[in-house]
Amino acid sequence: MSRITVLKRPPLLVDAARHGVDAYDRAALLPRLIGACPVGPARAVMALLDREADLEARRRSGSGDYRPARHVELIVALMGEARLIRAAALS
């Protein structure tokens, strides 16, 4: 969770992701983003953080293959998985 809380991303990306996190569908989105639906949210977060770091590097470099929509999807998934981790910790 600490790796998620220290992420600093452009407000536009984060705001867009906040609008999508309530509709987060783990079963539909995770396979598309990381190729599988891991057993637990902690494992999913680790895989998502790796993919997000790659996208962030592409964004910063101005790479032609950077896709903001994909970046938003990854941030939505990170937020959704973080919610699952927090909910499990509270129960």
N, C-alpha and C positions, 0 to 999 in steps of 0.2 A: 504494500500500500504506500510505503514511503516514496517509492519510485514514481508512483502516479501523482502524488501530491506536489512533487517538486517540478513536474513538467511545466514549462512556460511556453505556451503557444499563442499565436495571434488571437486576439479576442473574437474576431469574426469566425474562426474555426471552432472555437470553444462555444460561442453562442449558438452556432448552427447545430453543434452536437447536443447541446442542452435541449434544443427543441425536438430532437429526435430520440432522446434517451427513454422517454416514456413509452415509446412504441418499440423499444428494443426487443427483438425476437432472437434469442440465443440460437435456437435450432436452425434458423434460416440464415443468420448472418455469419456465425463463426465458421461454418464449413467454407463459405466463400472467401473469408479473410485469411484463415490459417490452415485450411485444408481438412480440418476435422473438428469435432466438438469434444474437447477434452473432458475428462470426468469431473474435474472441479474447477471453480472459477479462478483459483490461484494459478493453476497451470495455464489456463487461458490467458490470464493477465500477462504472464511471462512471455508467451508467444506473441501476444498483441503488442507488447512493449518493443519487442525486437522488430516487428514489422513497422511500427510507428516511427521508430528511430531511423529506419531506412527511408521512409517517406519524408521525414523532417529533413534529412540530409539532402534529398532530392529537391525539396522546396527551397532550402537555403542556397543550393547551388544554381538554381534556375534551370534545372534539368527539363528538357522537353517532354519527358515521359511522366512528369509529376501530375497527378490528378487530385485536385482539391476535394472532389466528392468522395474519393476513396479515403482520403485523410479524415474527412468528417465521419465516415463510416467506422473507421478504426477508433476514433475518439469516442463515438457513441458506444461501441463495444466495450472499450475500457471503462467508461462510466457505468454501463450496465453491469459488468462483471464486478466492479467495485461495490455497487449496490448489493449484489449477491453476497459478497464477502462480509460487508457490514451487517447485513440481515442475519447471516449465520452466526456472527459474533454476538449479536444481541439475543439470540435464542438459546 
